[in-house]
Structures are given as structure tokens and as C-alpha cells.
Amino acid sequence: MDAWIELFSTTYGVLSIVTILSVIVLMAWFLRYFLTKIDESDREEKQRQKLGQKQSPQGRPSGQA
């Protein structure tokens, strides 16, 4: 019980809570961001295959660096 009181009543306790919550929010944002990018990439790849375009050996469409 003393640990909870110390956690919420001291500066370093509150900063710890803020840090932990920030890490959780950033983790969720990055997860959503990367999953969205993966989904976009898959859709673009399927579109390219449907149109019959070939990819360069590096896995990129021709014309891109």
C-alpha cells in the first residue's frame, strides 16, 4: 500500500506513470502505423500483379530507387 501512495504522491512516481503510459501509447501507434503500411504494400502488390507489371530484382517496381 505504501508503494501505491509513493507512486502517486511523488514527482518521480508520477513521472514513472507518465513514461509508462507514453510507451504504451507509442507502441499502439507504431503497431497501427506499421500494420497499415504493410496492408497498403500488399494492396499495391496485388494491383501490380493484376496489371501484369514486373518487379525489379530488388523487390521494387521499376523506376523507383
PDB file as gemmi writes it, atoms N, CA and C in Angstrom:
CRYST1    1.000    1.000    1.000  90.00  90.00  90.00 P 1                      
ATOM      1  N   MET A   1       0.827  -1.196   0.000  1.00  0.00           N  
ATOM      2  CA  MET A   1       0.000   0.000   0.000  1.00  0.00           C  
ATOM      3  C   MET A   1       0.868   1.256   0.000  1.00  0.00           C  
ATOM      4  N   ASP A   2       1.970   1.224   0.715  1.00  0.00           N  
ATOM      5  CA  ASP A   2       2.858   2.387   0.741  1.00  0.00           C  
ATOM      6  C   ASP A   2       3.446   2.675  -0.638  1.00  0.00           C  
ATOM      7  N   ALA A   3       3.664   1.619  -1.414  1.00  0.00           N  
ATOM      8  CA  ALA A   3       4.223   1.814  -2.754  1.00  0.00           C  
ATOM      9  C   ALA A   3       3.246   2.589  -3.639  1.00  0.00           C  
ATOM     10  N   TRP A   4       1.954   2.274  -3.541  1.00  0.00           N  
ATOM     11  CA  TRP A   4       0.957   2.994  -4.339  1.00  0.00           C  
ATOM     12  C   TRP A   4       0.895   4.465  -3.938  1.00  0.00           C  
ATOM     13  N   ILE A   5       0.942   4.724  -2.652  1.00  0.00           N  
ATOM     14  CA  ILE A   5       0.912   6.111  -2.171  1.00  0.00           C  
ATOM     15  C   ILE A   5       2.135   6.865  -2.679  1.00  0.00           C  
ATOM     16  N   GLU A   6       3.292   6.221  -2.597  1.00  0.00           N  
ATOM     17  CA  GLU A   6       4.521   6.853  -3.076  1.00  0.00           C  
ATOM     18  C   GLU A   6       4.479   7.064  -4.593  1.00  0.00           C  
ATOM     19  N   LEU A   7       3.910   6.105  -5.300  1.00  0.00           N  
ATOM     20  CA  LEU A   7       3.836   6.204  -6.756  1.00  0.00           C  
ATOM     21  C   LEU A   7       3.022   7.419  -7.190  1.00  0.00           C  
ATOM     22  N   PHE A   8       1.894   7.664  -6.536  1.00  0.00           N  
ATOM     23  CA  PHE A   8       1.013   8.754  -6.952  1.00  0.00           C  
ATOM     24  C   PHE A   8       1.287  10.083  -6.252  1.00  0.00           C  
ATOM     25  N   SER A   9       2.116  10.096  -5.229  1.00  0.00           N  
ATOM     26  CA  SER A   9       2.311  11.338  -4.481  1.00  0.00           C  
ATOM     27  C   SER A   9       3.692  11.960  -4.666  1.00  0.00           C  
ATOM     28  N   THR A  10       4.604  11.275  -5.313  1.00  0.00           N  
ATOM     29  CA  THR A  10       5.937  11.846  -5.516  1.00  0.00           C  
ATOM     30  C   THR A  10       6.140  12.218  -6.982  1.00  0.00           C  
ATOM     31  N   THR A  11       7.075  13.118  -7.184  1.00  0.00           N  
ATOM     32  CA  THR A  11       7.375  13.561  -8.548  1.00  0.00           C  
ATOM     33  C   THR A  11       7.881  12.412  -9.395  1.00  0.00           C  
ATOM     34  N   TYR A  12       8.798  11.634  -8.864  1.00  0.00           N  
ATOM     35  CA  TYR A  12       9.360  10.529  -9.646  1.00  0.00           C  
ATOM     36  C   TYR A  12       8.333   9.425  -9.877  1.00  0.00           C  
ATOM     37  N   GLY A  13       7.378   9.282  -8.989  1.00  0.00           N  
ATOM     38  CA  GLY A  13       6.318   8.309  -9.204  1.00  0.00           C  
ATOM     39  C   GLY A  13       5.395   8.719 -10.339  1.00  0.00           C  
ATOM     40  N   VAL A  14       5.003   9.989 -10.337  1.00  0.00           N  
ATOM     41  CA  VAL A  14       4.125  10.496 -11.393  1.00  0.00           C  
ATOM     42  C   VAL A  14       4.853  10.468 -12.735  1.00  0.00           C  
ATOM     43  N   LEU A  15       6.134  10.834 -12.753  1.00  0.00           N  
ATOM     44  CA  LEU A  15       6.902  10.773 -13.994  1.00  0.00           C  
ATOM     45  C   LEU A  15       7.034   9.336 -14.489  1.00  0.00           C  
ATOM     46  N   SER A  16       7.126   8.391 -13.584  1.00  0.00           N  
ATOM     47  CA  SER A  16       7.172   6.982 -13.983  1.00  0.00           C  
ATOM     48  C   SER A  16       5.867   6.569 -14.653  1.00  0.00           C  
ATOM     49  N   ILE A  17       4.757   6.989 -14.090  1.00  0.00           N  
ATOM     50  CA  ILE A  17       3.450   6.672 -14.678  1.00  0.00           C  
ATOM     51  C   ILE A  17       3.332   7.297 -16.067  1.00  0.00           C  
ATOM     52  N   VAL A  18       3.738   8.560 -16.195  1.00  0.00           N  
ATOM     53  CA  VAL A  18       3.682   9.245 -17.487  1.00  0.00           C  
ATOM     54  C   VAL A  18       4.552   8.524 -18.508  1.00  0.00           C  
ATOM     55  N   THR A  19       5.737   8.098 -18.102  1.00  0.00           N  
ATOM     56  CA  THR A  19       6.641   7.391 -19.009  1.00  0.00           C  
ATOM     57  C   THR A  19       6.043   6.066 -19.458  1.00  0.00           C  
ATOM     58  N   ILE A  20       5.505   5.309 -18.534  1.00  0.00           N  
ATOM     59  CA  ILE A  20       4.911   4.010 -18.868  1.00  0.00           C  
ATOM     60  C   ILE A  20       3.725   4.189 -19.811  1.00  0.00           C  
ATOM     61  N   LEU A  21       2.871   5.155 -19.533  1.00  0.00           N  
ATOM     62  CA  LEU A  21       1.721   5.409 -20.405  1.00  0.00           C  
ATOM     63  C   LEU A  21       2.165   5.891 -21.784  1.00  0.00           C  
ATOM     64  N   SER A  22       3.198   6.716 -21.832  1.00  0.00           N  
ATOM     65  CA  SER A  22       3.715   7.185 -23.122  1.00  0.00           C  
ATOM     66  C   SER A  22       4.242   6.033 -23.958  1.00  0.00           C  
ATOM     67  N   VAL A  23       4.951   5.117 -23.334  1.00  0.00           N  
ATOM     68  CA  VAL A  23       5.484   3.959 -24.050  1.00  0.00           C  
ATOM     69  C   VAL A  23       4.347   3.100 -24.594  1.00  0.00           C  
ATOM     70  N   ILE A  24       3.304   2.906 -23.819  1.00  0.00           N  
ATOM     71  CA  ILE A  24       2.164   2.100 -24.260  1.00  0.00           C  
ATOM     72  C   ILE A  24       1.454   2.774 -25.439  1.00  0.00           C  
ATOM     73  N   VAL A  25       1.255   4.096 -25.353  1.00  0.00           N  
ATOM     74  CA  VAL A  25       0.598   4.820 -26.447  1.00  0.00           C  
ATOM     75  C   VAL A  25       1.448   4.766 -27.712  1.00  0.00           C  
ATOM     76  N   LEU A  26       2.752   4.983 -27.585  1.00  0.00           N  
ATOM     77  CA  LEU A  26       3.634   4.916 -28.751  1.00  0.00           C  
ATOM     78  C   LEU A  26       3.663   3.521 -29.354  1.00  0.00           C  
ATOM     79  N   MET A  27       3.651   2.506 -28.518  1.00  0.00           N  
ATOM     80  CA  MET A  27       3.645   1.131 -29.007  1.00  0.00           C  
ATOM     81  C   MET A  27       2.377   0.875 -29.837  1.00  0.00           C  
ATOM     82  N   ALA A  28       1.239   1.329 -29.347  1.00  0.00           N  
ATOM     83  CA  ALA A  28      -0.018   1.142 -30.073  1.00  0.00           C  
ATOM     84  C   ALA A  28       0.002   1.915 -31.387  1.00  0.00           C  
ATOM     85  N   TRP A  29       0.535   3.145 -31.363  1.00  0.00           N  
ATOM     86  CA  TRP A  29       0.587   3.949 -32.577  1.00  0.00           C  
ATOM     87  C   TRP A  29       1.486   3.303 -33.621  1.00  0.00           C  
ATOM     88  N   PHE A  30       2.681   2.853 -33.213  1.00  0.00           N  
ATOM     89  CA  PHE A  30       3.597   2.206 -34.156  1.00  0.00           C  
ATOM     90  C   PHE A  30       2.998   0.914 -34.704  1.00  0.00           C  
ATOM     91  N   LEU A  31       2.333   0.146 -33.869  1.00  0.00           N  
ATOM     92  CA  LEU A  31       1.700  -1.086 -34.329  1.00  0.00           C  
ATOM     93  C   LEU A  31       0.669  -0.777 -35.413  1.00  0.00           C  
ATOM     94  N   ARG A  32      -0.182   0.187 -35.150  1.00  0.00           N  
ATOM     95  CA  ARG A  32      -1.201   0.578 -36.133  1.00  0.00           C  
ATOM     96  C   ARG A  32      -0.553   1.116 -37.405  1.00  0.00           C  
ATOM     97  N   TYR A  33       0.473   1.949 -37.264  1.00  0.00           N  
ATOM     98  CA  TYR A  33       1.159   2.538 -38.412  1.00  0.00           C  
ATOM     99  C   TYR A  33       1.785   1.463 -39.288  1.00  0.00           C  
ATOM    100  N   PHE A  34       2.533   0.539 -38.674  1.00  0.00           N  
ATOM    101  CA  PHE A  34       3.207  -0.493 -39.451  1.00  0.00           C  
ATOM    102  C   PHE A  34       2.216  -1.462 -40.090  1.00  0.00           C  
ATOM    103  N   LEU A  35       1.162  -1.820 -39.382  1.00  0.00           N  
ATOM    104  CA  LEU A  35       0.163  -2.706 -39.970  1.00  0.00           C  
ATOM    105  C   LEU A  35      -0.541  -2.041 -41.151  1.00  0.00           C  
ATOM    106  N   THR A  36      -0.788  -0.734 -41.053  1.00  0.00           N  
ATOM    107  CA  THR A  36      -1.392   0.000 -42.161  1.00  0.00           C  
ATOM    108  C   THR A  36      -0.467   0.012 -43.367  1.00  0.00           C  
ATOM    109  N   LYS A  37       0.832   0.265 -43.131  1.00  0.00           N  
ATOM    110  CA  LYS A  37       1.800   0.285 -44.234  1.00  0.00           C  
ATOM    111  C   LYS A  37       1.934  -1.090 -44.877  1.00  0.00           C  
ATOM    112  N   ILE A  38       1.923  -2.140 -44.086  1.00  0.00           N  
ATOM    113  CA  ILE A  38       2.003  -3.500 -44.624  1.00  0.00           C  
ATOM    114  C   ILE A  38       0.781  -3.784 -45.488  1.00  0.00           C  
ATOM    115  N   ASP A  39      -0.385  -3.376 -45.011  1.00  0.00           N  
ATOM    116  CA  ASP A  39      -1.626  -3.582 -45.756  1.00  0.00           C  
ATOM    117  C   ASP A  39      -1.606  -2.813 -47.077  1.00  0.00           C  
ATOM    118  N   GLU A  40      -1.129  -1.567 -47.045  1.00  0.00           N  
ATOM    119  CA  GLU A  40      -1.028  -0.772 -48.274  1.00  0.00           C  
ATOM    120  C   GLU A  40      -0.080  -1.431 -49.263  1.00  0.00           C  
ATOM    121  N   SER A  41       1.038  -1.927 -48.758  1.00  0.00           N  
ATOM    122  CA  SER A  41       2.023  -2.574 -49.618  1.00  0.00           C  
ATOM    123  C   SER A  41       1.429  -3.818 -50.274  1.00  0.00           C  
ATOM    124  N   ASP A  42       0.687  -4.596 -49.508  1.00  0.00           N  
ATOM    125  CA  ASP A  42       0.050  -5.796 -50.059  1.00  0.00           C  
ATOM    126  C   ASP A  42      -0.963  -5.434 -51.145  1.00  0.00           C  
ATOM    127  N   ARG A  43      -1.757  -4.385 -50.894  1.00  0.00           N  
ATOM    128  CA  ARG A  43      -2.739  -3.958 -51.893  1.00  0.00           C  
ATOM    129  C   ARG A  43      -2.061  -3.476 -53.175  1.00  0.00           C  
ATOM    130  N   GLU A  44      -0.987  -2.706 -53.022  1.00  0.00           N  
ATOM    131  CA  GLU A  44      -0.258  -2.232 -54.207  1.00  0.00           C  
ATOM    132  C   GLU A  44       0.347  -3.396 -54.978  1.00  0.00           C  
ATOM    133  N   GLU A  45       0.877  -4.380 -54.269  1.00  0.00           N  
ATOM    134  CA  GLU A  45       1.471  -5.551 -54.921  1.00  0.00           C  
ATOM    135  C   GLU A  45       0.413  -6.330 -55.696  1.00  0.00           C  
ATOM    136  N   LYS A  46      -0.751  -6.507 -55.109  1.00  0.00           N  
ATOM    137  CA  LYS A  46      -1.829  -7.217 -55.802  1.00  0.00           C  
ATOM    138  C   LYS A  46      -2.288  -6.446 -57.032  1.00  0.00           C  
ATOM    139  N   GLN A  47      -2.329  -5.115 -56.923  1.00  0.00           N  
ATOM    140  CA  GLN A  47      -2.711  -4.295 -58.069  1.00  0.00           C  
ATOM    141  C   GLN A  47      -1.686  -4.430 -59.189  1.00  0.00           C  
ATOM    142  N   ARG A  48      -0.399  -4.402 -58.830  1.00  0.00           N  
ATOM    143  CA  ARG A  48       0.657  -4.550 -59.829  1.00  0.00           C  
ATOM    144  C   ARG A  48       0.568  -5.900 -60.520  1.00  0.00           C  
ATOM    145  N   GLN A  49       0.319  -6.943 -59.743  1.00  0.00           N  
ATOM    146  CA  GLN A  49       0.222  -8.283 -60.322  1.00  0.00           C  
ATOM    147  C   GLN A  49      -0.994  -8.380 -61.239  1.00  0.00           C  
ATOM    148  N   LYS A  50      -2.064  -7.716 -60.854  1.00  0.00           N  
ATOM    149  CA  LYS A  50      -3.278  -7.738 -61.673  1.00  0.00           C  
ATOM    150  C   LYS A  50      -3.034  -7.039 -63.011  1.00  0.00           C  
ATOM    151  N   LEU A  51      -2.232  -5.977 -62.997  1.00  0.00           N  
ATOM    152  CA  LEU A  51      -1.938  -5.240 -64.222  1.00  0.00           C  
ATOM    153  C   LEU A  51      -0.824  -5.889 -65.030  1.00  0.00           C  
ATOM    154  N   GLY A  52      -0.151  -6.866 -64.461  1.00  0.00           N  
ATOM    155  CA  GLY A  52       0.888  -7.584 -65.177  1.00  0.00           C  
ATOM    156  C   GLY A  52       2.232  -6.892 -65.192  1.00  0.00           C  
ATOM    157  N   GLN A  53       2.460  -5.975 -64.269  1.00  0.00           N  
ATOM    158  CA  GLN A  53       3.750  -5.303 -64.200  1.00  0.00           C  
ATOM    159  C   GLN A  53       4.749  -6.193 -63.498  1.00  0.00           C  
ATOM    160  N   LYS A  54       5.980  -6.148 -63.974  1.00  0.00           N  
ATOM    161  CA  LYS A  54       7.030  -6.943 -63.347  1.00  0.00           C  
ATOM    162  C   LYS A  54       7.814  -6.068 -62.388  1.00  0.00           C  
ATOM    163  N   GLN A  55       8.393  -6.718 -61.369  1.00  0.00           N  
ATOM    164  CA  GLN A  55       9.209  -6.009 -60.404  1.00  0.00           C  
ATOM    165  C   GLN A  55      10.675  -6.168 -60.745  1.00  0.00           C  
ATOM    166  N   SER A  56      11.462  -5.192 -60.293  1.00  0.00           N  
ATOM    167  CA  SER A  56      12.904  -5.294 -60.449  1.00  0.00           C  
ATOM    168  C   SER A  56      13.439  -6.321 -59.457  1.00  0.00           C  
ATOM    169  N   PRO A  57      14.676  -6.793 -59.615  1.00  0.00           N  
ATOM    170  CA  PRO A  57      15.217  -7.826 -58.726  1.00  0.00           C  
ATOM    171  C   PRO A  57      15.280  -7.424 -57.253  1.00  0.00           C  
ATOM    172  N   GLN A  58      15.328  -6.124 -56.951  1.00  0.00           N  
ATOM    173  CA  GLN A  58      15.401  -5.693 -55.556  1.00  0.00           C  
ATOM    174  C   GLN A  58      14.035  -5.717 -54.880  1.00  0.00           C  
ATOM    175  N   GLY A  59      13.004  -6.074 -55.593  1.00  0.00           N  
ATOM    176  CA  GLY A  59      11.673  -6.122 -55.000  1.00  0.00           C  
ATOM    177  C   GLY A  59      10.929  -4.810 -55.118  1.00  0.00           C  
ATOM    178  N   ARG A  60      11.509  -3.859 -55.876  1.00  0.00           N  
ATOM    179  CA  ARG A  60      10.861  -2.570 -56.053  1.00  0.00           C  
ATOM    180  C   ARG A  60      10.335  -2.477 -57.483  1.00  0.00           C  
ATOM    181  N   PRO A  61       9.282  -1.733 -57.689  1.00  0.00           N  
ATOM    182  CA  PRO A  61       8.814  -1.538 -59.055  1.00  0.00           C  
ATOM    183  C   PRO A  61       9.879  -0.802 -59.864  1.00  0.00           C  
ATOM    184  N   SER A  62       9.966  -1.092 -61.130  1.00  0.00           N  
ATOM    185  CA  SER A  62      10.969  -0.426 -61.954  1.00  0.00           C  
ATOM    186  C   SER A  62      10.691   1.070 -61.988  1.00  0.00           C  
ATOM    187  N   GLY A  63      11.778   1.852 -61.969  1.00  0.00           N  
ATOM    188  CA  GLY A  63      11.647   3.301 -61.973  1.00  0.00           C  
ATOM    189  C   GLY A  63      11.763   3.923 -60.603  1.00  0.00           C  
ATOM    190  N   GLN A  64      11.804   3.126 -59.555  1.00  0.00           N  
ATOM    191  CA  GLN A  64      11.972   3.654 -58.206  1.00  0.00           C  
ATOM    192  C   GLN A  64      13.348   3.297 -57.689  1.00  0.00           C  
ATOM    193  N   ALA A  65      13.924   4.210 -56.917  1.00  0.00           N  
ATOM    194  CA  ALA A  65      15.262   3.974 -56.361  1.00  0.00           C  
ATOM    195  C   ALA A  65      15.194   3.155 -55.103  1.00  0.00           C  
TER     196      ALA A  65                                                      
END                                                                             
